[in-house]
């Protein structure tokens, strides 16, 4: 975890900030829901993982001192056409066809870190493979004051 924080500060100047696509205040709570759609081209290689930084100005110094941030990823249409929202961190084993025509199994781990004004999302695959960037993904961020 400390290593990722180190990289967060080290690469902060060169990161791509992504805008929020939807902001909703959750009724009867001190929580704000922020939805983000990330495109494959927005992922940046960060050591042995890919990272995207989400611009989240609702994460104020007050949230850092007294609040909380939680993130979920959407798997669209995976439950008989219904979207599945999975809280992070999350590990998932997937299968694809290898170059030899046989099934190739790999694991994807998705986690996040947050600080004032932003959320960094990391995608790491098994064996730390970085040959292919992650695809399009949607994330939901809950900011509790």
PyMOL commands that set and color helices and strands:
alter all, ss='L'
color gray80, all
select helices_A, chain A and resi 2-10+12-14+40-42+61-66+126-128
alter helices_A, ss='H'
color red, helices_A
select strands_A, chain A and resi 17-18+22-25+31-38+44-46+49-56+68-79+82-87+90-97+103-115+117-125+137-144
alter strands_A, ss='S'
color yellow, strands_A
deselect
rebuild
show_as cartoon
